[in-house]
Amino acid sequence: MQWLSDWWNDIELWMTQQSFWLQFALVIVVVGPLCVGVAWLIDRLVDKAAARFGPARRAGHKLQALPEPERRPEPGDQPAGTAS
């Protein structure tokens, strides 16, 4: 693995000697697509895991929506001059 460490150090040394704008362009061109690819891979893995395991349901148990919270009227909700 020494060769990998040496290669990485050579790339790092070369990169630090370049101008900021070249460093910026290389990061955008290399790191941008790499991050998009990793995000896509994570999304696919989560989709496959969700499809395999599915929702946890018991026999005869139906999912129900949570009740809407009660809304308290705000002081500015009613027009001026009307009884509250």
C-alpha positions as CSV (number, residue, x, y, z in Angstrom):
1,M,0.0,0.0,0.0
2,Q,3.0,2.3,0.0
3,W,2.5,2.9,-3.7
4,L,-1.0,4.3,-3.0
5,S,0.3,6.6,-0.3
6,D,3.1,7.8,-2.5
7,W,0.7,8.4,-5.4
8,W,-1.7,10.3,-3.2
9,N,1.1,12.5,-1.8
10,D,2.3,13.2,-5.4
11,I,-1.2,14.3,-6.4
12,E,-1.6,16.4,-3.3
13,L,1.7,18.1,-3.8
14,W,0.9,18.8,-7.5
15,M,-2.6,20.1,-6.5
16,T,-1.3,22.5,-3.9
17,Q,1.1,24.1,-6.4
18,Q,-1.7,25.0,-8.8
19,S,-3.6,28.3,-8.9
20,F,-6.8,28.6,-7.0
21,W,-8.9,28.7,-10.1
22,L,-7.4,25.4,-11.5
23,Q,-8.0,23.8,-8.1
24,F,-11.6,25.0,-8.0
25,A,-12.2,23.7,-11.6
26,L,-10.7,20.3,-10.8
27,V,-12.8,20.0,-7.6
28,I,-16.0,20.9,-9.5
29,V,-15.2,18.5,-12.4
30,V,-14.1,15.6,-10.2
31,V,-15.8,15.9,-6.8
32,G,-19.1,17.2,-8.1
33,P,-19.9,14.1,-10.3
34,L,-18.4,11.8,-7.6
35,C,-20.8,13.2,-5.0
36,V,-23.8,12.9,-7.4
37,G,-22.8,9.3,-8.1
38,V,-22.5,8.4,-4.4
39,A,-25.9,10.1,-3.7
40,W,-27.5,8.1,-6.5
41,L,-26.0,4.9,-5.2
42,I,-27.2,5.5,-1.6
43,D,-30.7,6.3,-3.0
44,R,-30.8,3.1,-4.9
45,L,-29.7,1.0,-1.9
46,V,-32.3,2.6,0.3
47,D,-35.0,2.0,-2.3
48,K,-34.0,-1.7,-2.6
49,A,-33.9,-2.1,1.2
50,A,-37.3,-0.4,1.6
51,A,-38.8,-2.6,-1.2
52,R,-37.4,-5.8,0.4
53,F,-38.4,-5.1,4.0
54,G,-41.6,-3.1,3.2
55,P,-43.8,-1.5,5.8
56,A,-44.3,-3.2,9.2
57,R,-47.9,-4.2,9.4
58,R,-49.8,-6.5,11.7
59,A,-52.6,-8.6,10.6
60,G,-55.9,-6.7,10.7
61,H,-54.1,-3.4,11.6
62,K,-54.7,-0.5,9.3
63,L,-52.6,2.6,9.1
64,Q,-54.5,5.7,10.3
65,A,-53.7,9.4,9.7
66,L,-52.9,11.5,12.7
67,P,-55.7,13.9,13.7
68,E,-55.4,17.5,12.7
69,P,-54.2,19.7,15.6
70,E,-56.7,22.3,16.9
71,R,-56.1,25.7,15.5
72,R,-56.4,28.6,18.0
73,P,-57.5,31.9,16.5
74,E,-54.8,34.5,16.5
75,P,-55.6,38.1,17.6
76,G,-55.5,39.4,14.0
77,D,-57.7,36.6,12.5
78,Q,-61.0,38.5,12.9
79,P,-61.8,41.7,11.2
80,A,-61.9,44.9,13.3
81,G,-65.3,45.8,14.8
82,T,-66.7,42.2,15.0
83,A,-67.4,40.4,18.2
84,S,-65.0,37.7,19.2
